[in-house]
Amino acid sequence: MKLAMIGLGKMGGNMATRLVQKGISVVGFDRSAEIVKTLEENAKIIGSSSVKDAVTKLEGQKIIWLMVPAGVATEEQINELIPMLNKGDIIIDGGNSNYKDSQRVGKSLEEKGIGFMDCGTSGGVWGLANGYCLMVGAEQEVADTMKPILQALAHEDRGWAHVGPVGSGHFTKMIHNGIEYGMMESFAEGLELLKGKSEFKLDLAQITELWKHGSVVRSWLLDLTADALKEDQALDEVAPYVADSGEGRWTVVESIEQGIPTPVLTLALQVRFRSQERQGYGYKLLSVMRNAFGGHVVKKAK
């Protein structure tokens, strides 16, 4: 099986690499020719010099997987692709697009006879080795066509699911990220309280490692936090600044639109906004966690 991967950054490059390792032929394009060359040499992808060049290197039913920034960049890329494709070809948006945009794009492509799949992608920089968690929104026929690729990116029988129609994949990923905000905030607040009890001289690296074994709060997020604290518990070089990718905001908006209270998720988002205005060890921990699972840039303390 063969597909084109457009956007070979941290996520796209690793996904292309994993696909090749699993026997899927990948034609890759990125605006950085250096990235394309590196993946040609190290991952054995088929490099291309442009989006058009990538598409022309596909035979039969063309499958294009996009890993580009959500919003304008994604929509512009889809619009560029449309004239190059035929009825029955498939576009996959594997980025963090708003599910409402995905519903609109999917309907537009359906009218042109082009299949569309929105794929919420989780796993961060660890997906290459461990497999990704893929939340798929698509018509059944499109999902069936994509099954071998989904199995290669995740695991044959787990780590991926066709959750519903177009839009549902990105919707599910949006809520996933909202929950992630709440979990991260809970760990950050609790660990800051532990650190604040100076009379006990608590070792946070020891405690988080302890919680990994048998505790009800054990999780991959805790594992990553424990590993980070083993390396640096003081976090003096980390600025207490926590960015948000947008999905947390969309989750809170959705709760308002549905009239369903989400106080933890909402407050976790608001705390990220507040991180830009004050100092705090908890904010440093949140920044370190984002870097641990997603490779997000950590702002350095001045």
LOGUVEX-66301 format. One line per 4 residues: their letters; for each residue x, y, z of N, C-alpha, C. Coordinates in nm, 3 decimals, padded with zeros to 5 digits. Each point is the difference from the previous one (the first is absolute). Example, Ala and Ser with C-alpha at 12.3 -4.5 7.8 and 13.67 -1.06 7.14 Angstrom:
<sites>
as = 01.319,-00.569,00.780,-00.089,00.119,00.000,00.090,00.120,00.000 ~ -00.035,00.105,-00.072,00.082,00.119,00.006,-00.077,00.109,00.073;
</sites>
This chain:
<sites>
mkla = 00.085,-00.119,00.000,-00.085,00.119,00.000,00.089,00.124,00.000 ~ -00.052,00.110,-00.056,00.080,00.120,-00.017,-00.083,00.124,00.029 ~ 00.063,00.100,00.061,-00.069,00.127,00.022,00.103,00.112,00.000 ~ -00.050,00.123,-00.008,00.085,00.118,00.011,-00.023,00.063,00.137;
migl = 00.109,00.037,00.067,-00.006,00.070,00.127,00.048,00.142,-00.023 ~ -00.088,00.097,00.021,00.033,00.141,-00.020,00.015,00.064,00.137 ~ 00.121,00.048,00.029,00.031,00.055,00.131,00.080,-00.102,00.079 ~ 00.131,00.019,00.008,00.089,-00.100,00.060,00.071,00.054,00.123;
gkmg = -00.075,00.074,00.082,00.057,00.053,00.124,00.013,-00.110,00.104 ~ -00.006,00.039,00.129,00.019,-00.097,00.108,-00.095,-00.118,-00.011 ~ -00.127,00.029,-00.024,-00.099,-00.108,-00.008,00.002,-00.065,-00.139 ~ -00.010,00.080,-00.104,-00.009,-00.054,-00.135,00.121,-00.082,-00.039;
gnma = 00.120,00.047,00.038,00.121,-00.072,-00.033,00.006,-00.136,00.069 ~ -00.037,-00.001,00.127,-00.001,-00.127,00.074,-00.106,-00.095,-00.052 ~ -00.115,00.054,-00.039,-00.106,-00.085,-00.053,00.042,-00.061,-00.133 ~ 00.062,00.080,-00.085,00.050,-00.052,-00.128,00.103,-00.110,00.024;
trlv = 00.087,00.022,00.097,00.103,-00.099,00.032,-00.062,-00.131,00.047 ~ -00.099,00.010,00.089,-00.065,-00.122,00.051,-00.072,-00.074,-00.112 ~ -00.065,00.072,-00.089,-00.070,-00.065,-00.111,00.097,-00.079,-00.087 ~ 00.115,00.060,-00.032,00.099,-00.070,-00.082,00.049,-00.125,00.074;
qkgi = 00.023,00.014,00.130,00.045,-00.115,00.079,-00.101,-00.114,-00.003 ~ -00.128,00.035,-00.016,-00.107,-00.100,-00.001,-00.036,-00.046,-00.141 ~ 00.079,00.040,-00.099,-00.021,-00.049,-00.135,-00.089,00.085,-00.088 ~ -00.035,00.121,00.045,-00.079,00.092,-00.082,00.095,00.093,-00.075;
svvg = -00.021,00.015,-00.129,00.083,00.090,-00.081,-00.048,00.144,00.019 ~ 00.092,00.090,00.034,-00.037,00.139,00.030,00.075,00.097,-00.090 ~ -00.078,00.082,-00.071,00.056,00.114,-00.073,-00.013,00.121,00.091 ~ 00.111,00.066,00.029,-00.004,00.108,00.097,00.034,00.136,-00.058;
fdrs = -00.069,00.103,00.051,00.034,00.138,-00.037,-00.008,00.088,00.122 ~ 00.095,00.092,00.010,00.002,00.103,00.104,00.060,00.125,-00.061 ~ -00.038,00.114,00.053,00.057,00.126,-00.051,00.151,00.005,00.020 ~ 00.049,-00.075,00.098,00.144,-00.008,00.023,00.059,-00.114,-00.082;
aeiv = 00.076,00.035,-00.102,00.064,-00.102,-00.083,00.099,-00.082,00.081 ~ 00.058,00.061,00.104,00.096,-00.071,00.085,-00.068,-00.114,00.076 ~ -00.122,00.025,00.049,-00.074,-00.104,00.071,-00.032,-00.114,-00.095 ~ -00.043,00.033,-00.121,-00.032,-00.104,-00.099,00.124,-00.085,-00.028;
ktle = 00.114,00.065,-00.020,00.124,-00.073,-00.030,00.039,-00.092,00.115 ~ -00.013,00.052,00.123,00.036,-00.081,00.118,-00.087,-00.124,00.010 ~ -00.131,00.015,-00.025,-00.090,-00.114,00.008,00.019,-00.096,-00.117 ~ 00.041,00.052,-00.113,00.035,-00.088,-00.113,00.115,-00.091,00.040;
enak = 00.101,00.058,00.064,00.120,-00.075,00.035,-00.022,-00.093,00.119 ~ -00.069,00.051,00.102,-00.010,-00.074,00.126,-00.123,-00.089,00.009 ~ -00.110,00.044,-00.061,-00.126,-00.076,00.014,-00.041,-00.070,-00.130 ~ 00.070,00.032,-00.109,-00.027,-00.061,-00.131,-00.136,00.037,-00.056;
iigs = -00.046,00.124,00.030,-00.120,00.048,-00.068,00.038,00.037,-00.143 ~ -00.101,00.020,-00.083,00.021,00.049,-00.136,-00.016,00.151,00.004 ~ 00.107,00.073,-00.017,-00.007,00.144,00.010,-00.067,00.064,-00.120 ~ -00.051,00.121,00.021,-00.061,00.076,-00.110,00.032,00.148,00.018;
ssvk = -00.003,00.072,-00.110,00.042,00.140,00.001,-00.118,00.097,00.016 ~ -00.121,-00.052,-00.011,-00.119,00.084,00.013,-00.119,-00.090,00.029 ~ -00.112,00.061,00.034,-00.123,-00.077,00.023,-00.041,-00.068,-00.130 ~ 00.009,00.073,-00.110,-00.036,-00.058,-00.130,00.089,-00.118,-00.034;
davt = 00.129,00.014,00.028,00.093,-00.109,-00.026,-00.035,-00.122,00.085 ~ -00.039,00.023,00.124,-00.038,-00.111,00.089,-00.122,-00.073,-00.055 ~ -00.099,00.075,-00.045,-00.124,-00.061,-00.051,00.027,-00.080,-00.127 ~ 00.085,00.053,-00.087,00.028,-00.070,-00.126,00.076,-00.131,00.021;
kleg = 00.062,-00.015,00.118,00.072,-00.123,00.030,-00.090,-00.109,00.058 ~ -00.129,00.028,00.010,-00.097,-00.099,00.047,-00.069,-00.064,-00.119 ~ -00.031,-00.127,00.014,-00.070,-00.070,-00.109,-00.138,-00.044,00.049 ~ -00.093,-00.012,-00.096,-00.134,-00.049,00.033,-00.073,00.095,00.093;
qkii = -00.069,-00.053,00.099,-00.069,00.084,00.098,00.103,00.077,00.082 ~ -00.009,00.132,-00.004,00.098,00.084,00.068,-00.046,00.028,00.143 ~ 00.091,-00.021,00.095,-00.027,00.026,00.141,00.100,00.103,00.049 ~ -00.051,00.113,00.051,00.085,00.110,00.045,-00.027,00.023,00.148;
wlmv = 00.103,-00.014,00.082,-00.013,00.023,00.144,00.066,00.134,00.034 ~ -00.077,00.092,00.058,00.051,00.133,00.034,00.038,00.009,00.147 ~ 00.120,00.048,00.028,00.044,00.031,00.135,00.056,00.141,00.001 ~ -00.090,00.095,-00.024,00.037,00.141,-00.006,-00.081,00.075,00.105;
pagv = 00.040,00.123,00.036,-00.072,00.075,00.103,-00.148,00.014,-00.032 ~ -00.081,-00.008,00.106,-00.145,00.011,-00.016,-00.040,00.140,-00.045 ~ -00.117,00.008,-00.060,-00.054,00.129,-00.042,00.030,00.033,-00.144 ~ 00.048,00.121,-00.022,00.022,00.050,-00.136,00.097,-00.089,-00.078;
atee = 00.108,-00.042,00.063,00.101,-00.081,-00.070,-00.060,-00.131,-00.051 ~ -00.080,-00.064,00.082,-00.062,-00.127,-00.040,-00.099,00.022,-00.114 ~ -00.084,00.099,00.012,-00.101,00.024,-00.104,00.064,00.042,-00.131 ~ 00.104,00.081,00.006,00.069,00.040,-00.123,00.063,-00.121,-00.067;
qine = 00.055,-00.091,00.083,00.062,-00.119,-00.057,-00.104,-00.090,-00.066 ~ -00.116,-00.014,00.063,-00.107,-00.081,-00.059,-00.048,00.061,-00.131 ~ -00.016,00.131,-00.002,-00.044,00.067,-00.123,00.102,-00.016,-00.112 ~ 00.129,-00.002,00.036,00.104,-00.021,-00.101,-00.006,-00.142,-00.055;
lipm = -00.037,-00.095,00.085,-00.003,-00.140,-00.040,-00.117,-00.035,-00.091 ~ -00.113,00.064,00.020,-00.124,-00.040,-00.068,00.017,-00.016,-00.151 ~ 00.060,00.096,-00.072,00.013,-00.016,-00.146,00.092,-00.115,-00.041 ~ 00.081,-00.048,00.092,00.095,-00.108,-00.032,-00.061,-00.138,00.021;
lnkg = -00.118,-00.007,00.060,-00.057,-00.127,00.038,-00.121,-00.038,-00.084 ~ -00.032,-00.128,00.002,-00.114,-00.053,-00.073,-00.105,-00.054,00.098 ~ -00.117,-00.029,-00.053,-00.104,-00.060,00.083,00.052,-00.131,00.058 ~ -00.028,-00.020,00.128,00.045,-00.121,00.067,00.131,00.015,00.074;
diii = 00.074,00.107,-00.028,00.123,00.026,00.074,-00.037,00.046,00.142 ~ 00.098,-00.003,00.091,-00.029,00.027,00.142,00.101,00.099,00.057 ~ -00.053,00.097,00.076,00.082,00.093,00.077,-00.022,-00.028,00.148 ~ 00.109,-00.009,00.078,-00.009,-00.017,00.144,00.060,00.122,00.068;
dggn = -00.073,00.059,00.093,00.053,00.108,00.082,00.034,-00.059,00.136 ~ 00.131,-00.018,00.024,00.044,-00.059,00.126,00.044,00.102,00.103 ~ -00.024,00.131,-00.029,00.038,00.104,00.094,-00.108,00.028,00.102 ~ 00.014,00.111,00.070,-00.094,00.037,00.107,-00.103,00.101,-00.049;
snyk = -00.069,-00.031,-00.108,-00.101,00.091,-00.054,-00.125,00.002,00.086 ~ -00.072,00.111,-00.005,-00.129,00.009,00.067,-00.098,-00.094,-00.071 ~ -00.074,-00.077,00.077,-00.088,-00.101,-00.060,-00.108,00.062,-00.089 ~ -00.039,00.123,00.029,-00.100,00.067,-00.084,00.058,00.030,-00.138;
dsqr = 00.129,00.038,-00.003,00.067,00.020,-00.128,00.007,-00.131,-00.077 ~ 00.028,-00.110,00.072,00.009,-00.130,-00.065,-00.133,-00.043,-00.059 ~ -00.108,00.027,00.070,-00.133,-00.032,-00.053,-00.026,00.077,-00.129 ~ 00.035,00.129,00.000,-00.023,00.084,-00.118,00.087,-00.045,-00.117;
vgks = 00.128,-00.026,00.027,00.092,-00.045,-00.104,-00.044,-00.135,-00.055 ~ -00.040,-00.090,00.088,-00.043,-00.133,-00.043,-00.120,00.006,-00.094 ~ -00.094,00.087,00.032,-00.119,00.014,-00.084,00.038,00.055,-00.137 ~ 00.090,00.099,-00.002,00.044,00.060,-00.126,00.071,-00.103,-00.088;
leek = 00.087,-00.082,00.061,00.072,-00.101,-00.076,-00.093,-00.111,-00.048 ~ -00.100,-00.033,00.081,-00.096,-00.103,-00.039,-00.073,00.041,-00.128 ~ -00.032,00.128,-00.011,-00.068,00.050,-00.120,00.087,-00.013,-00.124 ~ 00.130,-00.007,00.020,00.095,-00.015,-00.112,00.039,-00.147,-00.021;
gigf = -00.055,-00.088,00.082,00.030,-00.142,-00.013,00.131,-00.042,00.063 ~ 00.058,00.089,00.084,00.126,-00.029,00.065,-00.027,-00.041,00.145 ~ 00.057,-00.112,00.042,-00.019,-00.046,00.137,00.079,00.085,00.098 ~ -00.048,00.003,00.124,00.067,00.080,00.103,-00.005,-00.074,00.134;
mdcg = 00.109,00.006,00.073,00.006,-00.057,00.133,00.067,00.099,00.094 ~ -00.066,00.029,00.110,00.064,00.081,00.103,00.050,-00.095,00.108 ~ 00.129,00.014,00.032,00.064,-00.095,00.091,00.063,00.075,00.117 ~ -00.060,-00.011,00.117,00.061,00.053,00.120,00.119,-00.088,00.036;
tsgg = 00.116,00.061,00.011,00.124,-00.075,00.017,00.066,00.032,00.133 ~ 00.016,-00.101,00.085,00.066,00.018,00.128,00.118,-00.097,00.009 ~ 00.095,00.036,00.081,00.119,-00.084,00.016,00.127,00.081,00.001 ~ -00.010,00.124,-00.050,00.114,00.090,00.004,00.126,-00.057,-00.061;
vwgl = 00.113,00.040,00.057,00.129,-00.041,-00.054,00.029,-00.147,00.030 ~ -00.084,-00.065,00.080,00.020,-00.140,00.036,-00.072,-00.095,-00.095 ~ -00.079,00.054,-00.090,-00.080,-00.085,-00.088,00.082,-00.087,-00.093 ~ 00.116,00.048,-00.041,00.084,-00.077,-00.092,00.034,-00.136,00.061;
angy = 00.040,-00.001,00.125,00.040,-00.124,00.064,-00.119,-00.078,00.057 ~ -00.097,00.073,00.057,-00.107,-00.067,00.075,-00.129,-00.018,-00.079 ~ -00.012,00.069,-00.113,-00.127,-00.001,-00.073,-00.086,00.117,00.042 ~ -00.086,00.043,-00.090,-00.085,00.116,00.025,-00.140,-00.044,00.043;
clmv = -00.070,00.093,00.063,-00.142,-00.018,00.029,-00.076,00.083,-00.103 ~ -00.081,-00.065,-00.082,-00.064,00.065,-00.114,-00.152,-00.005,00.013 ~ -00.062,00.117,-00.004,-00.144,00.014,00.012,-00.055,00.045,-00.136 ~ -00.071,-00.087,-00.068,-00.032,00.019,-00.141,-00.145,00.035,-00.022;
gaeq = -00.022,00.107,-00.077,-00.133,00.037,-00.045,-00.006,-00.012,-00.151 ~ -00.092,-00.081,-00.053,-00.006,-00.022,-00.145,-00.122,-00.083,-00.036 ~ -00.033,00.000,-00.129,-00.097,-00.096,-00.049,00.061,-00.139,00.007 ~ -00.083,-00.101,00.010,00.050,-00.136,00.021,00.095,-00.045,-00.111;
evad = -00.033,00.034,-00.124,00.082,-00.042,-00.113,00.141,00.057,00.010 ~ 00.009,00.126,00.040,00.131,00.063,00.014,00.077,-00.063,00.115 ~ -00.067,-00.023,00.112,00.065,-00.061,00.115,00.052,-00.140,-00.034 ~ -00.078,-00.075,-00.076,00.042,-00.135,-00.039,00.126,00.005,-00.088;
tmkp = 00.004,00.097,-00.092,00.117,00.015,-00.087,00.125,00.033,00.081 ~ -00.018,00.081,00.104,00.113,00.048,00.079,00.045,-00.098,00.107 ~ -00.072,-00.109,00.019,00.029,-00.092,00.111,00.145,-00.048,00.005 ~ 00.062,-00.042,-00.110,00.140,-00.045,00.008,00.095,00.110,00.047;
ilqa = -00.027,00.123,-00.039,00.084,00.112,00.041,-00.019,00.030,00.148 ~ -00.124,-00.005,00.046,-00.029,00.023,00.142,00.063,-00.108,00.086 ~ -00.006,-00.124,-00.048,00.061,-00.111,00.073,00.151,00.016,00.009 ~ 00.060,00.053,-00.104,00.146,00.021,00.000,00.040,00.111,00.096;
lahe = -00.078,00.107,00.004,00.033,00.113,00.086,-00.026,-00.029,00.147 ~ -00.103,-00.079,00.028,-00.032,-00.035,00.138,00.049,-00.143,00.025 ~ -00.093,-00.088,00.026,00.028,-00.143,00.009,-00.112,-00.070,-00.074 ~ 00.024,-00.120,-00.042,-00.096,-00.067,-00.088,-00.140,-00.002,00.058;
drgw = -00.014,-00.028,00.129,-00.133,-00.017,00.058,-00.033,00.098,00.111 ~ 00.084,00.100,00.021,-00.028,00.097,00.106,00.070,00.132,-00.030 ~ -00.041,00.104,00.072,00.063,00.130,-00.017,-00.060,00.083,-00.112 ~ -00.103,-00.053,-00.066,-00.070,00.077,-00.103,-00.146,-00.042,-00.002;
ahvg = -00.087,00.092,-00.042,-00.142,-00.033,-00.008,-00.070,00.094,-00.096 ~ -00.091,-00.055,-00.077,-00.090,00.081,-00.082,-00.115,00.040,00.092 ~ 00.007,00.122,00.053,-00.094,00.040,00.105,-00.133,00.053,-00.053 ~ -00.006,00.039,-00.128,-00.125,00.052,-00.053,00.018,00.070,-00.132;
pvgs = -00.098,00.083,-00.040,00.006,00.068,-00.130,00.104,00.111,-00.002 ~ 00.015,00.061,-00.115,00.096,00.110,-00.016,-00.023,00.106,00.107 ~ 00.107,00.041,00.063,-00.005,00.099,00.109,00.016,-00.064,00.136 ~ -00.042,-00.126,00.013,00.001,-00.064,00.132,00.141,-00.032,00.049;
ghft = 00.093,-00.022,-00.093,00.137,-00.028,00.040,00.064,00.121,00.068 ~ -00.010,00.114,-00.063,00.055,00.122,00.059,-00.078,00.044,00.123 ~ -00.130,-00.029,00.003,-00.078,00.032,00.120,00.049,-00.083,00.118 ~ 00.021,-00.129,-00.023,00.048,-00.088,00.106,00.138,00.042,00.050;
kmih = 00.087,00.037,-00.093,00.134,00.047,00.038,-00.007,00.132,00.077 ~ -00.093,00.085,-00.035,-00.017,00.127,00.070,-00.035,-00.024,00.147 ~ -00.096,-00.089,00.025,-00.038,-00.031,00.137,00.115,-00.069,00.073 ~ 00.072,-00.088,-00.070,00.119,-00.066,00.055,00.098,00.104,00.051;
ngie = 00.025,00.105,-00.078,00.095,00.102,00.041,-00.052,00.084,00.116 ~ -00.132,00.021,00.004,-00.058,00.070,00.115,00.022,-00.078,00.128 ~ -00.021,-00.131,-00.006,00.024,-00.086,00.117,00.148,00.005,00.038 ~ 00.085,-00.001,-00.100,00.145,00.007,00.022,00.036,00.125,00.080;
ygmm = -00.062,00.113,-00.034,00.025,00.125,00.073,-00.031,-00.019,00.148 ~ -00.116,-00.062,00.029,-00.040,-00.019,00.138,00.093,-00.092,00.076 ~ 00.043,-00.109,-00.064,00.093,-00.093,00.066,00.134,00.067,00.030 ~ 00.050,00.074,-00.096,00.128,00.068,00.019,-00.009,00.102,00.113;
esfa = -00.109,00.074,00.004,-00.016,00.101,00.104,-00.006,-00.064,00.138 ~ -00.068,-00.115,00.012,-00.009,-00.069,00.128,00.137,-00.041,00.051 ~ 00.081,-00.060,-00.089,00.134,-00.039,00.040,00.083,00.122,00.040 ~ -00.009,00.106,-00.080,00.081,00.119,00.027,-00.036,00.062,00.135;
egle = -00.129,00.010,00.029,-00.042,00.060,00.128,00.042,-00.088,00.118 ~ -00.022,-00.130,-00.011,00.036,-00.089,00.109,00.149,00.000,00.029 ~ 00.080,-00.003,-00.105,00.145,-00.001,00.019,00.051,00.133,00.053 ~ -00.067,00.109,-00.037,00.041,00.130,00.055,-00.030,00.006,00.150;
llkg = -00.111,-00.062,00.041,-00.031,-00.006,00.144,00.105,-00.082,00.075 ~ 00.040,-00.110,-00.058,00.104,-00.082,00.062,00.130,00.079,00.014 ~ 00.037,00.069,-00.106,00.124,00.079,00.002,-00.009,00.113,00.103 ~ -00.121,00.054,00.016,-00.017,00.113,00.091,00.014,-00.036,00.147;
ksef = -00.012,-00.128,00.033,00.014,-00.044,00.140,00.148,-00.020,00.030 ~ 00.071,00.112,00.013,00.146,-00.003,00.008,00.051,-00.074,00.124 ~ -00.078,-00.003,00.108,00.048,-00.063,00.123,00.022,-00.152,-00.018 ~ -00.072,-00.060,-00.100,00.016,-00.144,-00.023,00.113,-00.033,-00.098;
kldl = 00.047,00.102,-00.071,00.108,-00.021,-00.097,-00.032,-00.119,-00.093 ~ -00.117,00.002,-00.058,-00.047,-00.111,-00.083,00.076,-00.006,-00.133 ~ 00.029,-00.120,-00.043,00.066,-00.025,-00.128,-00.107,-00.033,-00.103 ~ -00.030,00.095,-00.088,-00.109,-00.019,-00.096,00.031,-00.109,-00.101;
aqit = 00.128,-00.018,-00.034,00.037,-00.107,-00.091,-00.030,-00.136,00.064 ~ 00.032,-00.012,00.129,-00.028,-00.124,00.071,-00.150,-00.027,00.009 ~ -00.077,00.103,00.030,-00.143,-00.017,00.020,-00.072,-00.033,-00.131 ~ 00.035,00.068,-00.108,-00.065,-00.031,-00.128,00.038,-00.139,-00.049;
elwk = 00.123,-00.041,00.027,00.040,-00.137,-00.034,-00.080,-00.100,00.084 ~ -00.020,00.030,00.127,-00.079,-00.085,00.088,-00.143,-00.016,-00.052 ~ -00.060,00.111,-00.041,-00.140,-00.002,-00.046,-00.018,-00.083,-00.128 ~ 00.108,-00.023,-00.073,-00.010,-00.079,-00.123,-00.035,-00.145,00.026;
hgsv = 00.015,-00.044,00.124,-00.014,-00.143,00.031,-00.116,-00.024,00.097 ~ -00.113,-00.044,-00.054,-00.114,-00.037,00.082,-00.095,00.113,00.036 ~ 00.039,00.123,-00.025,-00.085,00.114,00.035,-00.115,00.016,-00.099 ~ -00.112,00.054,00.049,-00.115,00.023,-00.088,00.024,00.116,-00.096;
vrsw = 00.103,00.081,00.023,00.028,00.112,-00.092,00.109,-00.035,-00.101 ~ 00.043,-00.126,-00.001,00.105,-00.037,-00.096,-00.052,00.017,-00.143 ~ 00.090,00.046,-00.087,-00.037,00.029,-00.139,00.127,00.029,-00.077 ~ -00.013,00.005,-00.134,00.115,00.035,-00.082,00.044,00.143,00.029;
lldl = -00.096,00.087,00.025,00.033,00.139,00.032,00.083,00.006,00.129 ~ -00.035,-00.081,00.098,00.079,-00.006,00.123,00.139,-00.056,-00.029 ~ 00.007,-00.103,-00.085,00.131,-00.055,-00.036,00.091,00.106,-00.059 ~ -00.054,00.080,-00.092,00.080,00.105,-00.064,00.042,00.106,00.100;
tada = -00.092,00.033,00.091,00.031,00.100,00.102,00.110,-00.049,00.094 ~ -00.010,-00.126,00.041,00.102,-00.058,00.088,00.137,00.000,-00.069 ~ 00.001,-00.036,-00.128,00.127,-00.002,-00.074,00.060,00.141,-00.009 ~ -00.085,00.098,-00.022,00.049,00.138,-00.011,00.056,00.048,00.134;
lked = -00.065,-00.036,00.109,00.046,00.045,00.132,00.130,-00.069,00.042 ~ 00.023,-00.121,-00.051,00.128,-00.066,00.026,00.116,00.080,-00.060 ~ -00.027,00.061,-00.115,00.103,00.077,-00.070,00.023,00.136,00.065 ~ -00.111,00.064,00.042,00.010,00.137,00.053,-00.122,00.028,00.087;
qald = 00.020,00.002,00.130,-00.112,00.022,00.091,-00.023,00.147,00.030 ~ 00.106,00.080,-00.009,-00.014,00.142,00.031,-00.070,00.078,-00.110 ~ 00.026,-00.038,-00.126,-00.060,00.065,-00.117,00.034,00.150,-00.007 ~ 00.118,00.034,00.049,00.039,00.141,00.001,00.013,00.059,-00.140;
evap = 00.031,-00.085,-00.098,00.021,00.049,-00.136,-00.129,00.006,-00.082 ~ -00.111,-00.043,00.060,-00.128,-00.003,-00.071,-00.085,00.121,00.039 ~ -00.049,00.071,-00.100,-00.089,00.113,00.027,-00.140,-00.051,00.034 ~ -00.070,00.063,00.095,-00.135,-00.042,00.038,-00.104,00.049,-00.100;
yvad = 00.018,-00.040,-00.123,-00.087,00.044,-00.111,-00.052,-00.124,-00.070 ~ -00.133,-00.013,-00.010,-00.061,-00.118,-00.060,-00.087,00.043,-00.118 ~ 00.038,-00.043,-00.120,-00.080,00.033,-00.119,-00.119,-00.094,-00.011 ~ -00.095,00.035,-00.084,-00.112,-00.091,-00.029,-00.017,-00.007,-00.150;
sgeg = -00.027,-00.121,-00.050,-00.004,-00.023,-00.145,-00.132,00.042,-00.063 ~ -00.102,00.025,00.080,-00.131,00.039,-00.054,-00.109,-00.100,00.030 ~ 00.035,-00.128,00.012,-00.103,-00.101,00.020,-00.065,00.011,00.137 ~ 00.076,00.045,00.101,-00.060,00.023,00.131,-00.105,00.108,-00.006;
rwtv = 00.026,00.105,-00.077,-00.098,00.108,-00.016,-00.127,-00.052,-00.068 ~ 00.020,-00.080,-00.107,-00.116,-00.052,-00.072,-00.084,-00.092,00.089 ~ 00.067,-00.074,00.089,-00.072,-00.089,00.091,-00.090,00.081,00.093 ~ 00.052,00.110,00.052,-00.078,00.085,00.090,-00.117,00.065,-00.075;
vesi = 00.024,00.044,-00.122,-00.108,00.057,-00.082,-00.109,-00.105,-00.022 ~ 00.041,-00.124,-00.028,-00.096,-00.108,-00.020,-00.085,-00.023,00.124 ~ 00.062,00.008,00.117,-00.076,-00.020,00.123,-00.106,00.110,00.017 ~ 00.035,00.120,-00.042,-00.096,00.111,00.006,-00.114,-00.023,-00.099;
eqgi = 00.036,-00.042,-00.122,-00.102,-00.023,-00.102,-00.095,-00.113,00.039 ~ 00.054,-00.104,00.067,-00.085,-00.111,00.041,-00.069,00.024,00.134 ~ 00.046,00.102,00.072,-00.056,00.027,00.132,00.040,-00.105,00.102 ~ 00.116,-00.063,-00.021,00.050,-00.102,00.092,00.115,00.061,00.080;
ptpv = -00.011,00.004,00.133,00.105,00.061,00.081,00.129,-00.081,-00.003 ~ 00.112,00.069,-00.024,00.133,-00.064,00.002,00.094,00.089,00.082 ~ -00.025,00.012,00.130,00.079,00.094,00.081,00.148,-00.032,00.005 ~ 00.037,-00.128,00.006,00.142,-00.036,00.007,00.071,00.036,-00.130;
ltla = -00.060,-00.040,-00.113,00.063,00.028,-00.129,00.009,00.150,-00.026 ~ -00.105,00.072,00.038,-00.002,00.145,-00.022,00.106,00.069,00.085 ~ 00.008,-00.038,00.127,00.098,00.063,00.088,00.142,-00.033,-00.044 ~ 00.022,-00.125,-00.047,00.134,-00.038,-00.046,00.044,00.090,-00.116;
lqvr = -00.094,00.031,-00.090,00.031,00.091,-00.110,00.030,00.140,00.051 ~ -00.082,00.049,00.094,00.020,00.135,00.053,00.134,00.012,00.073 ~ 00.042,-00.108,00.065,00.129,00.002,00.070,00.114,00.016,-00.100 ~ -00.014,-00.061,-00.117,00.104,00.018,-00.102,00.009,00.147,-00.043;
frsq = -00.117,00.063,-00.012,00.003,00.143,-00.034,00.071,00.079,00.110 ~ -00.030,-00.034,00.126,00.058,00.072,00.113,00.151,-00.022,00.010 ~ 00.048,-00.111,-00.055,00.143,-00.030,00.010,00.086,00.108,-00.065 ~ -00.058,00.077,-00.089,00.074,00.105,-00.068,00.015,00.125,00.087;
erqg = -00.066,-00.002,00.116,-00.005,00.121,00.082,00.068,-00.014,00.136 ~ 00.040,-00.123,00.040,00.057,-00.017,00.134,00.103,-00.112,00.000 ~ 00.069,-00.012,00.113,00.100,-00.104,00.019,-00.064,-00.121,00.068 ~ 00.060,-00.116,-00.014,-00.055,-00.115,00.070,00.066,-00.129,-00.044;
ygyk = 00.033,-00.084,00.097,00.063,-00.130,-00.028,-00.094,-00.089,-00.080 ~ -00.130,00.007,00.031,-00.097,-00.082,-00.071,-00.002,00.029,-00.148 ~ 00.015,00.127,-00.037,00.002,00.037,-00.141,00.124,-00.059,-00.069 ~ 00.112,-00.002,00.071,00.120,-00.059,-00.056,-00.022,-00.149,-00.027;
llsv = -00.067,-00.067,00.094,-00.028,-00.143,-00.018,-00.091,-00.023,-00.121 ~ -00.100,00.084,-00.018,-00.090,-00.014,-00.115,00.079,00.013,-00.130 ~ 00.091,00.095,-00.004,00.082,00.020,-00.120,00.088,-00.122,-00.026 ~ 00.058,-00.055,00.106,00.086,-00.119,-00.014,-00.081,-00.119,-00.048;
mrna = -00.124,-00.017,00.050,-00.085,-00.111,-00.043,-00.031,00.010,-00.149 ~ -00.034,00.120,-00.048,-00.031,00.018,-00.142,00.120,-00.038,-00.085 ~ 00.118,00.036,00.047,00.121,-00.035,-00.075,00.022,-00.150,00.000 ~ -00.031,-00.065,00.113,00.027,-00.143,00.015,-00.082,-00.085,-00.096;
fggh = -00.129,00.033,-00.017,-00.081,-00.085,-00.087,-00.011,00.051,-00.142 ~ 00.009,00.130,-00.019,-00.022,00.054,-00.133,00.119,00.067,-00.065 ~ 00.108,00.014,00.075,00.117,00.068,-00.056,-00.020,00.150,-00.015 ~ -00.102,00.055,00.070,-00.026,00.143,-00.008,00.115,00.078,00.062;
vvkk = 00.029,00.114,-00.056,00.114,00.081,00.045,-00.022,00.047,00.143 ~ 00.105,-00.014,00.081,-00.002,00.053,00.137,00.063,00.139,-00.002 ~ -00.076,00.096,00.049,00.054,00.136,00.007,00.100,00.007,00.114 ~ 00.118,00.049,-00.029,00.105,00.006,00.100,-00.014,00.124,00.088;
ak = 00.037,-00.017,00.127,-00.002,00.113,00.093,00.108,00.099,-00.041 ~ -00.027,00.128,00.020,00.098,00.102,-00.036,00.113,00.002,00.103;
</sites>
